[in-house]
Amino acid sequence: HLQSLPVRDSNPQPLGYESDSLTIRPRLPPSLNDYIKTLSLHFLFAYVCYSEHVGPWWDLPSFRKKWTRQILNRVSFHVDSGQIMGILGNSGSGKTTLLDAVAGRIGNSGKLLGEVFVNGRKLKAEQFQDCFSYVLQSDNLLSYLTVEETLTYTAQLALRKHSSEAIRKKVAAVMAELSLGHVAHSVIGGRIFPGISGGERRRVSIASQLLQDPKVILLDEPTTGLDSMTTNQIVVLLAELARRDRIVIVTIHHTFLAYIIHILPFSIISVFIFTSFLYWTVGMNPDPVRFVCFSAVVMVPHIVGELLTLVLLGVVQDPNMVNSGVALLNIAGIMVGSGFLRSFKQMPVVFQWLSYLTFQKYGCELLIVTEFYGLNFTCTPLAGLPGSCLMDSGNMIIDQGYPGALSRYTQDFLLLYAFLPALVILGIISFKIRDHLVRR
């Protein structure tokens, strides 16, 4: 429900509405233009239920039956002009349903119980969609038009009472506001032929809704499908739009929560499947405890690779360069820290110190100790080859390749897993620095 704006006059006029083919927004009395900063939106105690047929249409007995499921339950919020509100959640949590409820886009199969207010005045059900600009998740743009042509045709439909010169100025102003001037004459593009980037397409969709200067903008997952750099640019843009006395409400797919709930468990399972085949097929130490330690060590490089990619994306915008950089850093870490090519004692002092900065050093020490600790070998000396049996125990192999590794086993585990929070902190710092540079 929406409420009217406060007025100075003792006899306030009721809130009216202007509409066009694309957006419908409140028509404010001239005396209220100075008070648009006081716009506030309330959404109180929303319940949304959907009814669906139990069976397909050809199965009449089950098709006649319906079952109802509740998507939203007692959802409320309040937001004022100059603020941006993010609705975060995982897939299927009801983010888009809440946005549709605010915009009055609940279809016939759904039922909405709740109240929406603008500045204290309740809006009727048929007026829900009259006060918002809604940017859909999918970019419904014509691929063969340029950016300027797309916005011009949209403005001609939305601003029919305006002159051609006024429309041209409005399109130019919106493109400048959303930094689209450099691609004004570039085609949108699509699957058949290339065009502008995904972030620029998203900005064009937002620009088409800004042509009438709406005061409430709803965006359904505007960052979905974009890389981290483009996502950051879109969020900065939306924050800037909110600072210009607008209400911005966005739904955001909670990628970190999705990673924790969906991706991380499957990553752990996939690593255990891989290590199970590798460990038992190769015929390594048949001790279940050692197998668990082996899997725990192999888990770290898998996660470190993802986090290292995230850290570099905060510095470098090109994903191809980031992938190449991650590969080179891993190769360098293996050469310096693993000890496979050259033992620790044989390396120059500089590389000895650098090895402590690689997770490969701690991982390789743990793998060697896990496999060889406590083993005894039986060796029969060959005739004519004295000293052919130089090592008769696994501890000798450990001391020869990684001196002191036996006493550092717990310490190596802690240092290995310390790379995970360290990379998370580095990722946050890199994105903060990039955000500061972008703002400047």
TISE-693038 format. One line per field, with one value per residue (C-alpha): residue number from 1; x, y, z. Coordinates in nm, 2 decimals, decimal comma. Layout:
<atoms>
k: (NUM ...)
east: (X ...)
north: (Y ...)
up: (Z ...)
</atoms>
This chain:
<atoms>
k: (1 2 3 4 5 6 7 8 9 10 11 12 13 14 15 16 17 18 19 20 21 22 23 24 25 26 27 28 29 30 31 32 33 34 35 36 37 38 39 40 41 42 43 44 45 46 47 48 49 50 51 52 53 54 55 56 57 58 59 60 61 62 63 64 65 66 67 68 69 70 71 72 73 74 75 76 77 78 79 80 81 82 83 84 85 86 87 88 89 90 91 92 93 94 95 96 97 98 99 100 101 102 103 104 105 106 107 108 109 110 111 112 113 114 115 116 117 118 119 120 121 122 123 124 125 126 127 128 129 130 131 132 133 134 135 136 137 138 139 140 141 142 143 144 145 146 147 148 149 150 151 152 153 154 155 156 157 158 159 160 161 162 163 164 165 166 167 168 169 170 171 172 173 174 175 176 177 178 179 180 181 182 183 184 185 186 187 188 189 190 191 192 193 194 195 196 197 198 199 200 201 202 203 204 205 206 207 208 209 210 211 212 213 214 215 216 217 218 219 220 221 222 223 224 225 226 227 228 229 230 231 232 233 234 235 236 237 238 239 240 241 242 243 244 245 246 247 248 249 250 251 252 253 254 255 256 257 258 259 260 261 262 263 264 265 266 267 268 269 270 271 272 273 274 275 276 277 278 279 280 281 282 283 284 285 286 287 288 289 290 291 292 293 294 295 296 297 298 299 300 301 302 303 304 305 306 307 308 309 310 311 312 313 314 315 316 317 318 319 320 321 322 323 324 325 326 327 328 329 330 331 332 333 334 335 336 337 338 339 340 341 342 343 344 345 346 347 348 349 350 351 352 353 354 355 356 357 358 359 360 361 362 363 364 365 366 367 368 369 370 371 372 373 374 375 376 377 378 379 380 381 382 383 384 385 386 387 388 389 390 391 392 393 394 395 396 397 398 399 400 401 402 403 404 405 406 407 408 409 410 411 412 413 414 415 416 417 418 419 420 421 422 423 424 425 426 427 428 429 430 431 432 433 434 435 436 437 438 439 440)
east: (0,00 0,12 0,07 0,04 0,31 0,26 0,16 0,19 -0,16 -0,43 -0,65 -0,43 -0,52 -0,55 -0,27 -0,33 -0,15 0,00 0,04 0,20 0,28 0,59 0,58 0,31 0,42 0,25 0,15 0,24 0,09 0,34 0,36 0,49 0,79 1,01 0,90 0,98 1,27 1,02 0,89 0,86 0,74 0,58 0,50 0,31 0,24 0,24 0,11 0,14 -0,01 -0,02 -0,26 -0,17 -0,34 -0,23 -0,22 -0,19 -0,49 -0,55 -0,60 -0,93 -0,97 -0,63 -0,65 -0,97 -0,78 -0,56 -0,30 -0,19 0,16 0,26 0,56 0,56 0,45 0,42 0,69 0,72 0,97 1,00 1,23 1,27 1,40 1,77 1,80 1,87 1,72 1,86 1,65 1,90 1,83 1,90 1,71 1,35 1,34 1,07 1,27 1,11 0,76 0,81 0,92 0,61 0,39 0,52 0,47 0,13 0,24 0,09 -0,09 -0,43 -0,29 -0,16 -0,33 -0,18 -0,29 -0,11 -0,09 0,14 0,17 0,34 0,38 0,10 -0,17 -0,29 -0,29 -0,57 -0,51 -0,56 -0,31 -0,02 0,16 0,10 0,39 0,69 0,94 1,02 1,34 1,31 1,59 1,60 1,71 1,42 1,61 1,60 1,94 1,97 1,91 2,18 2,17 2,06 1,79 1,66 1,63 1,49 1,21 1,13 1,11 0,89 0,64 0,67 0,69 0,44 0,34 0,70 0,87 1,14 1,40 1,29 1,31 1,66 1,78 1,62 1,78 2,12 2,08 1,99 2,28 2,52 2,37 2,43 2,77 2,64 2,77 3,06 2,83 2,55 2,60 2,68 2,42 2,27 2,37 2,26 2,34 2,37 2,61 2,81 2,72 2,77 2,87 2,64 2,69 2,61 2,30 2,18 2,25 2,04 1,75 1,78 1,81 1,48 1,31 1,47 1,33 1,04 1,25 1,07 1,10 1,07 1,28 1,24 1,51 1,49 1,84 2,03 2,37 2,28 2,50 2,76 3,12 3,24 3,38 3,06 2,85 3,04 2,99 2,61 2,58 2,78 2,54 2,23 2,37 2,43 2,07 1,94 2,14 1,95 1,63 1,50 1,40 1,58 1,48 1,68 1,68 2,02 2,10 2,30 2,60 2,80 2,51 2,45 2,82 2,80 2,48 2,51 2,86 3,08 2,92 2,95 3,31 3,39 3,21 3,38 3,72 3,65 3,54 3,86 4,09 3,91 3,98 4,34 4,43 4,30 4,37 4,74 4,77 4,88 4,89 4,57 4,49 4,15 4,28 4,56 4,31 4,11 4,42 4,52 4,17 4,18 4,51 4,39 4,08 4,28 4,43 4,08 3,93 4,24 4,22 3,87 3,96 4,28 4,08 3,85 4,14 4,29 3,96 3,96 4,28 4,26 3,93 4,02 3,90 4,14 4,44 4,32 4,30 4,65 4,78 4,63 4,79 5,13 5,12 5,03 5,32 5,56 5,43 5,50 5,85 5,95 5,75 5,69 6,05 6,00 6,24 6,49 6,51 6,47 6,84 6,96 6,75 6,89 6,81 6,56 6,36 6,37 6,20 5,95 5,85 5,69 5,44 5,32 5,05 5,23 5,51 5,28 5,06 5,36 5,51 5,18 5,13 5,48 5,44 5,10 5,22 5,56 5,55 5,62 5,68 5,97 6,12 6,28 6,57 6,81 7,14 7,25 7,57 7,85 7,65 7,73 7,51 7,22 6,98 7,03 6,68 6,51 6,23 5,97 6,10 6,44 6,27 6,09 6,40 6,60 6,34 6,17 6,39 6,18 5,85 5,76 5,76 5,56 5,27 5,00 5,16 5,16 4,79 4,71 4,92 4,77 4,41 4,52 4,55 4,16 4,07 4,38 4,27 3,91 4,06 4,28 3,98 3,78 4,08 4,13 3,77 3,77 4,07 3,92 3,59 3,79 3,97 3,64 3,48 3,77)
north: (0,00 0,35 0,68 1,03 1,30 1,56 1,91 2,26 2,37 2,34 2,17 1,90 1,76 1,39 1,20 1,14 0,93 0,97 0,66 0,56 0,24 0,17 0,31 0,46 0,70 0,93 1,27 1,53 1,87 2,14 2,26 1,92 1,90 2,05 1,78 1,47 1,40 1,30 1,01 0,70 0,35 0,11 -0,25 -0,42 -0,78 -0,94 -1,28 -1,44 -1,77 -1,96 -2,22 -2,49 -2,79 -3,12 -3,31 -3,23 -3,12 -3,46 -3,62 -3,46 -3,60 -3,47 -3,15 -3,04 -3,06 -2,77 -2,73 -2,40 -2,31 -1,99 -1,80 -1,50 -1,48 -1,15 -0,96 -0,59 -0,31 0,06 0,26 0,64 0,85 0,84 0,48 0,16 -0,16 -0,51 -0,82 -1,10 -1,47 -1,80 -1,93 -2,00 -1,80 -1,56 -1,25 -1,20 -1,28 -1,00 -0,76 -0,86 -0,81 -0,46 -0,38 -0,54 -0,81 -1,11 -1,31 -1,47 -1,79 -1,60 -1,41 -1,11 -1,00 -0,69 -0,32 -0,08 0,29 0,59 0,88 0,74 0,69 0,34 0,25 0,05 -0,29 -0,16 0,12 -0,11 -0,10 0,27 0,40 0,19 0,14 -0,23 -0,37 -0,73 -0,99 -1,07 -0,79 -0,77 -0,56 -0,57 -0,70 -0,51 -0,16 0,06 0,18 0,53 0,40 0,17 0,45 0,69 0,45 0,38 0,75 0,81 0,56 0,67 1,05 1,10 1,45 1,57 1,73 1,55 1,79 1,72 1,35 1,38 1,58 1,33 1,03 1,21 1,29 0,93 0,79 1,04 0,94 0,57 0,62 0,48 0,76 0,56 0,28 0,51 0,40 0,03 -0,24 -0,43 -0,76 -1,11 -1,47 -1,44 -1,14 -0,97 -0,63 -0,45 -0,63 -0,78 -0,50 -0,24 -0,43 -0,42 -0,05 0,00 -0,18 0,05 0,35 0,27 0,29 0,62 0,81 0,93 1,00 0,75 0,80 0,42 0,18 -0,20 -0,43 -0,80 -0,95 -0,68 -0,85 -1,21 -1,34 -1,06 -1,10 -0,95 -0,63 -0,55 -0,64 -0,39 -0,12 -0,19 -0,17 0,16 0,29 0,19 0,35 0,67 0,66 0,63 0,93 1,14 1,12 0,80 0,48 0,18 -0,18 -0,47 -0,84 -1,00 -1,36 -1,44 -1,59 -1,65 -1,82 -2,02 -2,12 -2,23 -2,43 -2,57 -2,54 -2,60 -2,93 -3,07 -2,95 -3,14 -3,45 -3,43 -3,40 -3,71 -3,91 -3,81 -3,89 -4,22 -4,34 -4,20 -4,32 -4,67 -4,73 -4,63 -4,84 -4,59 -4,65 -4,85 -4,65 -4,48 -4,20 -4,13 -4,13 -3,86 -3,65 -3,70 -3,58 -3,28 -3,17 -3,21 -3,01 -2,69 -2,64 -2,69 -2,40 -2,19 -2,18 -2,03 -1,78 -1,68 -1,62 -1,39 -1,19 -1,13 -1,03 -0,74 -0,62 -0,73 -0,70 -0,95 -1,31 -1,47 -1,29 -1,39 -1,76 -1,74 -1,57 -1,83 -2,11 -1,93 -1,88 -2,24 -2,36 -2,12 -2,25 -2,61 -2,53 -2,33 -2,49 -2,85 -2,97 -3,21 -3,04 -2,93 -2,99 -2,71 -2,70 -2,69 -2,38 -2,02 -1,84 -1,61 -1,90 -2,07 -1,77 -1,75 -2,11 -2,02 -1,80 -2,10 -2,34 -2,61 -2,63 -2,72 -2,94 -3,15 -3,19 -3,31 -3,56 -3,70 -3,74 -3,89 -4,15 -4,25 -4,19 -4,51 -4,73 -4,99 -5,12 -5,46 -5,43 -5,70 -5,55 -5,63 -5,82 -5,58 -5,27 -5,18 -4,92 -5,00 -4,99 -4,64 -4,60 -4,87 -4,66 -4,39 -4,15 -4,14 -4,04 -3,76 -3,63 -3,65 -3,45 -3,23 -3,20 -3,13 -3,21 -3,47 -3,22 -2,96 -3,18 -3,00 -2,66 -2,73 -2,82 -2,49 -2,29 -2,47 -2,39 -2,03 -1,96 -1,97 -1,68 -1,49 -1,50 -1,40 -1,09 -1,02 -1,04 -0,79 -0,55 -0,58 -0,50 -0,21 -0,07 -0,11 0,04 0,35 0,38 0,35 0,62 0,85)
up: (0,00 -0,07 0,11 -0,03 0,03 0,31 0,19 0,33 0,24 0,49 0,23 0,08 -0,25 -0,30 -0,46 -0,83 -1,09 -1,43 -1,65 -1,98 -2,16 -1,97 -1,62 -1,39 -1,12 -0,87 -1,01 -0,74 -0,71 -0,80 -0,44 -0,34 -0,56 -0,29 -0,05 -0,26 -0,03 0,24 0,04 0,25 0,17 0,42 0,35 0,64 0,73 0,39 0,33 -0,02 -0,10 -0,43 -0,54 -0,79 -0,95 -0,80 -1,14 -1,51 -1,71 -1,87 -1,53 -1,44 -1,09 -0,97 -1,19 -1,01 -0,68 -0,57 -0,30 -0,15 -0,04 0,15 0,02 0,25 0,61 0,80 0,60 0,68 0,60 0,59 0,36 0,30 0,01 -0,03 0,09 -0,09 0,05 -0,04 -0,01 0,03 0,01 -0,15 -0,46 -0,38 -0,06 -0,19 -0,29 -0,63 -0,48 -0,22 -0,50 -0,70 -0,40 -0,36 -0,73 -0,75 -0,99 -0,80 -1,07 -1,05 -0,91 -0,60 -0,32 -0,14 0,21 0,33 0,32 0,13 0,22 0,07 0,32 0,54 0,28 0,20 -0,16 -0,31 -0,46 -0,82 -0,76 -0,65 -0,98 -1,04 -0,83 -0,92 -1,20 -1,22 -1,37 -1,45 -1,40 -1,77 -2,01 -2,27 -2,52 -2,90 -3,01 -3,34 -3,19 -3,05 -2,69 -2,80 -3,03 -2,75 -2,51 -2,77 -2,87 -2,51 -2,43 -2,74 -2,60 -2,24 -2,29 -2,57 -2,47 -2,48 -2,78 -2,98 -2,84 -2,49 -2,55 -2,70 -2,39 -2,15 -2,33 -2,32 -1,95 -1,86 -2,06 -1,88 -1,54 -1,61 -1,79 -2,12 -2,35 -2,47 -2,60 -2,73 -3,09 -3,01 -3,08 -2,79 -2,95 -2,86 -2,92 -3,29 -3,30 -3,03 -2,87 -2,54 -2,22 -1,97 -1,72 -1,99 -2,09 -1,73 -1,72 -2,04 -1,87 -1,57 -1,79 -1,97 -1,63 -1,54 -1,83 -1,63 -1,32 -1,09 -0,71 -0,63 -0,84 -0,79 -0,94 -0,95 -0,90 -1,10 -1,03 -1,12 -1,40 -1,38 -1,27 -0,94 -1,10 -1,30 -0,99 -0,78 -1,05 -1,06 -0,68 -0,67 -0,95 -0,75 -0,44 -0,63 -0,77 -0,41 -0,30 -0,56 -0,34 -0,48 -0,31 -0,45 -0,36 -0,50 -0,46 -0,43 -0,47 -0,16 -0,33 -0,01 0,15 -0,17 -0,17 0,19 0,15 -0,20 -0,35 -0,04 0,07 -0,29 -0,31 0,01 -0,12 -0,46 -0,29 -0,08 -0,38 -0,57 -0,27 -0,22 -0,57 -0,56 -0,21 -0,22 -0,59 -0,56 -0,25 0,01 0,38 0,46 0,78 0,79 1,01 0,76 0,48 0,65 0,71 0,34 0,23 0,47 0,32 -0,04 0,04 0,11 -0,25 -0,39 -0,18 -0,20 -0,58 -0,56 -0,29 -0,48 -0,79 -0,59 -0,45 -0,79 -0,94 -0,69 -0,86 -1,22 -1,42 -1,69 -1,59 -1,84 -1,68 -1,34 -1,44 -1,59 -1,27 -1,04 -1,25 -1,25 -0,87 -0,81 -1,03 -0,85 -0,51 -0,62 -0,74 -0,43 -0,15 -0,23 -0,21 -0,49 -0,74 -0,48 -0,11 0,14 0,24 -0,12 -0,21 -0,18 0,14 -0,05 -0,18 0,16 0,31 0,02 0,07 0,41 0,21 0,00 0,12 -0,09 0,17 0,46 0,24 0,11 0,45 0,59 0,30 0,34 0,72 0,68 0,44 0,58 0,95 1,15 0,85 0,84 0,52 0,45 0,21 0,09 -0,01 -0,37 -0,42 -0,53 -0,44 -0,08 0,07 -0,16 0,14 0,26 0,43 0,63 0,78 0,68 0,94 0,76 0,44 0,63 0,79 0,47 0,26 0,53 0,84 1,15 0,98 1,24 1,52 1,31 1,21 1,41 1,34 0,96 0,97 1,15 0,91 0,61 0,71 0,81 0,44 0,40 0,64 0,52 0,16 0,26 0,44 0,14 -0,09 0,12 0,13 -0,25 -0,32 -0,08 -0,25 -0,59 -0,47 -0,34 -0,68 -0,87 -0,66 -0,72)
</atoms>
